[in-house]
Amino acid sequence: MSGGADPQRKEAVKQFGEAVNMTAGEMEKWLGTDESRSAGQSDGSKESVGHASGRRIVHLLRTKEADLTDDDIAHLRKVVGYVHRHLAQRPQGDISDTRWRYSLMNWGHDPAK
């Protein structure tokens, strides 16, 4: 099913836009750093789950809403859920150089913004 008439799709896109506060360009630059590659859980491959998600988020940010597939919408929802859960686990003190922040940034959200 494609198109923008489905209210659940619209809501997923809206929530994604609220959760992801980094641009595609900012994310590409971030994903190229050692800090980005060092954060998050690995699925057994060399790349963390969050880093792989970040690459997909860059693609999704550059995709027109009408062109999003059902699988894309499912990933938008996954991103929103991850960001919300992770924000609730904010550590005490300065978060500038923490794995917590780096992991969130892999998912498109910079809590320092």
MIBAMI-428343 format. One line per 3 residues: number of its first residue (from 1); for each residue x, y, z of N, C-alpha, C, CB. Coordinates in steps of 0.001 Angstrom, whole numbers, plus 500000, padded with zeros to 6 digits. Glycine has a CB too. Example, Ala and Ser with C-alpha at 12.3 -4.5 7.8 and 13.67 -1.06 7.14 Angstrom:
! residues 2
1) 513190 494310 507800 512300 495500 507800 513200 496700 507800 511308 495527 509046; 512850 497750 507080 513670 498940 507140 512900 500030 507870 514084 499402 505725
! end
This chain:
! residues 113
1) 500844 498817 500000 500000 500000 500000 500888 501245 500000 499041 499999 501224; 500649 502132 499104 501429 503364 499083 500474 504542 499125 502343 503435 497826; 501049 505727 499078 500232 506923 499138 500219 507482 500534 498821 506635 498674
4) 499733 508719 500679 499810 509392 501953 498499 509486 502692 500342 510730 501758; 497437 508794 502233 496117 508969 502828 495959 508229 504154 495063 508504 501865; 496722 507186 504388 496602 506376 505594 497039 507175 506821 497437 505091 505465
7) 496119 507403 507778 496480 508216 508953 497600 507595 509802 495252 508425 509823; 497696 506273 509840 498767 505631 510614 500134 505888 509980 498515 504117 510724; 500173 505894 508659 501429 506224 507958 501813 507663 508247 501292 506002 506424
10) 500841 508557 508149 501094 509984 508402 501634 510183 509817 499797 510815 508199; 501042 509481 510778 501474 509603 512176 502901 509074 512346 500504 508838 513112; 503226 507969 511695 504580 507415 511772 505594 508407 511211 504664 506076 511008
13) 505264 509034 510086 506152 510014 509465 506310 511233 510384 505606 510444 508072; 505223 511669 510989 505256 512821 511902 506143 512516 513109 503822 513190 512368; 505947 511357 513726 506736 510995 514904 508212 510834 514558 506202 509705 515523
16) 508495 510274 513396 509871 510133 512931 510517 511516 512799 509918 509375 511575; 509776 512448 512217 510292 513810 512054 510562 514498 513379 509321 514636 511254; 509815 514144 514405 510025 514715 515735 511205 514037 516445 508745 514578 516583
19) 511378 512734 516236 512433 511979 516924 513805 512210 516293 512106 510486 516909; 513845 512311 514976 515109 512468 514250 515376 513966 514092 515065 511743 512845; 516390 514456 514807 516681 515893 514752 517986 516198 514010 516751 516460 516162
22) 518518 515192 513323 519720 515396 512515 519337 515345 511034 520811 514322 512847; 520032 516127 510223 519792 516100 508780 520530 514910 508171 520248 517434 508112; 520182 514584 506945 520871 513500 506242 522370 513810 506147 520263 513292 504823
25) 522728 515056 505858 524131 515444 505761 524863 515319 507093 524239 516863 505253; 524224 515758 508173 524828 515630 509505 525047 514155 509850 523934 516307 510579; 524060 513344 509514 524164 511918 509822 525277 511258 509018 522835 511216 509546
28) 525378 511577 507736 526447 510990 506910 527819 511325 507495 526350 511498 505447; 527998 512575 507883 529267 513000 508470 529513 512230 509769 529268 514535 508732; 528495 512149 510623 528602 511445 511905 528913 509958 511700 527300 511603 512710
31) 528223 509309 510774 528396 507875 510556 529798 507519 510065 527372 507381 509561; 530533 508507 509573 531892 508286 509126 532931 508357 510237 532227 509274 508081; 532497 508661 511464 533445 508828 512578 533688 507513 513318 532927 509886 513561
34) 534842 507448 513983 535151 506288 514826 534160 506177 515983 536590 506383 515368; 533750 507333 516540 532790 507324 517651 531482 506656 517229 532517 508764 518143; 531043 506951 516028 529803 506354 515531 529944 504842 515407 529418 506962 514175
37) 531051 504418 514856 531254 502980 514650 531455 502222 515962 532451 502753 513746; 531903 502922 517023 532184 502250 518291 530944 502103 519175 533251 503008 519043; 529872 502814 518857 528678 502813 519708 527691 501741 519271 528001 504186 519684
40) 526960 501215 520232 525851 500319 519921 526206 498855 519973 525322 500633 518584; 525167 498047 519796 525301 496601 519871 525520 496018 518481 524063 495976 520526; 526401 495044 518420 526677 494388 517149 525718 493221 516958 528145 493905 517086
43) 525355 492975 515716 524507 491822 515393 525371 490647 514946 523477 492186 514291; 526670 490717 515244 527588 489661 514834 528433 490062 513635 526819 488405 514514; 527960 491042 512878 528755 491550 511763 529685 492631 512304 527842 492109 510611
46) 530427 493253 511432 531354 494300 511868 530639 495604 512179 532408 494539 510806; 529416 495752 511729 528678 497000 511905 527622 496840 512994 528022 497436 510579; 527507 497856 513873 526481 497798 514916 525094 497953 514289 526721 498897 515986
49) 524099 497506 515017 522706 497619 514567 522354 499088 514340 521735 496980 515603; 522761 499941 515283 522461 501373 515164 523149 502025 513986 522855 502087 516423; 524377 501624 513707 525105 502205 512577 524412 501832 511267 526582 501726 512566
52) 523997 500583 511155 523263 500151 509958 521945 500900 509850 523009 498626 509989; 521269 501080 510985 520018 501831 510986 520272 503269 510540 519366 501806 512387; 521381 503845 511001 521711 505215 510617 521856 505377 509118 522981 505650 511294
55) 522497 504403 508481 522623 504468 507017 521243 504425 506370 523503 503303 506487; 520357 503611 506922 519003 503533 506370 518238 504836 506627 518240 502334 506980; 518442 505432 507793 517768 506692 508115 518187 507780 507127 518088 507130 509566
58) 519460 507829 506774 519922 508806 505766 519106 508634 504487 521454 508631 505467; 518952 507396 504052 518167 507108 502848 516705 507554 503041 518229 505589 502510; 516124 507245 504195 514726 507595 504452 514518 509104 504497 514260 506974 505761
61) 515480 509822 505053 515369 511288 505101 515355 511892 503701 516527 511885 505912; 515929 511193 502759 516004 511690 501377 514900 511122 500491 517358 511352 500776; 514012 510341 501080 512918 509725 500322 511639 510531 500512 512701 508253 500762
64) 510935 510784 499417 509653 511483 499513 508672 510610 500283 509093 511832 498100; 507829 511260 501074 506864 510519 501892 506019 509563 501046 505952 511493 502642; 505598 510006 499885 504748 509176 499026 505479 507938 498505 504238 509997 497854
67) 506814 507978 498520 507606 506859 498009 508029 505866 499087 508826 507383 497319; 507654 506124 500343 508018 505220 501433 507231 503916 501316 507759 505886 502805; 507930 502799 501448 507280 501485 501408 506752 501133 502804 508273 500388 500901
70) 505974 500069 502881 505512 499597 504189 506698 499220 505078 504565 498390 504024; 507742 498642 504485 508945 498295 505235 509639 499558 505763 509911 497482 504351; 509647 500611 504950 510212 501892 505389 509432 502438 506584 510203 502916 504230
73) 508115 502385 506505 507264 502876 507598 507532 502073 508868 505760 502789 507211; 507712 500778 508729 508036 499946 509895 509364 500398 510502 508103 498442 509501; 510336 500760 509665 511622 501227 510200 511459 502589 510871 512682 501308 509077
76) 510635 503456 510319 510377 504752 510963 509882 504513 512387 509333 505589 510149; 508949 503580 512526 508392 503268 513851 509461 502699 514781 507229 502271 513722; 510330 501859 514241 511416 501273 515037 512339 502383 515553 512225 500240 514193
79) 512655 503337 514693 513521 504458 515069 512871 505269 516195 513808 505367 513840; 511603 505589 516036 510886 506371 517056 510910 505636 518394 509419 506640 516616; 510612 504342 518378 510618 503553 519602 511981 503539 520262 510178 502144 519313
82) 513037 503353 519453 514394 503322 519996 514745 504662 520639 515410 502978 518892; 514499 505746 519925 514854 507081 520439 514119 507347 521747 514515 508187 519396; 512819 507060 521792 512050 507309 523020 512562 506469 524187 510565 507016 522785
85) 512819 505182 523956 513332 504314 525027 514698 504782 525505 513417 502859 524546; 515556 505130 524564 516919 505512 524913 516957 506853 525651 517781 505582 523656; 516118 507791 525248 516073 509093 525929 515676 508930 527395 515085 510039 525217
88) 514848 507944 527682 514401 507695 529059 515544 507170 529934 513235 506693 529065; 516640 506747 529323 517784 506188 530058 518942 507187 530145 518264 504892 529384; 518639 508468 530017 519680 509501 530018 520548 509407 531275 519046 510901 529918
91) 521873 509359 531093 522764 509304 532255 522885 510673 532928 524152 508799 531836; 523387 510665 534145 523637 511904 534873 524844 512626 534278 523863 511619 536376; 524884 513924 534472 526073 514695 534117 526162 515051 532647 527287 513941 534503
94) 527365 515409 532256 527653 515851 530895 527559 514662 529933 529058 516508 530816; 526726 514799 528926 526503 513697 527978 527288 513885 526679 525013 513572 527662; 528105 514930 526603 528781 515279 525344 529525 514117 524707 529745 516401 525583
97) 530366 513441 525481 531212 512384 524937 530865 511033 525546 532686 512704 525178; 529600 510657 525435 529160 509384 526013 528689 508431 524923 528035 509615 527035; 528847 507137 525193 528331 506122 524266 526817 506267 524141 528703 504688 524746
100) 526149 506710 525207 524701 506915 525181 524335 507910 524088 524191 507411 526553; 525026 509048 524067 524759 510062 523042 525121 509530 521660 525548 511358 523337; 526286 508880 521553 526727 508376 520253 525739 507359 519684 528114 507744 520374
103) 525214 506513 520556 524241 505519 520103 522982 506208 519583 523886 504544 521246; 522491 507196 520311 521314 507943 519848 521589 508638 518512 520892 508982 520902; 522779 509178 518374 523102 509863 517119 523119 508889 515948 524457 510572 517229
106) 523513 507638 516180 523441 506637 515118 522005 506438 514653 524028 505306 515595; 521055 506711 515542 519629 506562 515225 519000 507900 514826 518876 505969 516427; 519840 508927 514600 519354 510194 514045 518957 511242 515050 518211 509934 513190
109) 519221 511000 516328 518833 511985 517350 520064 512418 518145 517748 511398 518305; 520362 513714 518098 521460 514267 518898 520860 514947 520124 522331 515277 518061; 520977 514325 521314 520377 514919 522510 521055 516211 522961 520414 513929 523633
112) 522203 516530 522385 522893 517769 522728 522390 518959 521897 524395 517597 522531; 521523 518695 520941 520986 519775 520095 519935 520562 520851 520384 519209 518791
! end
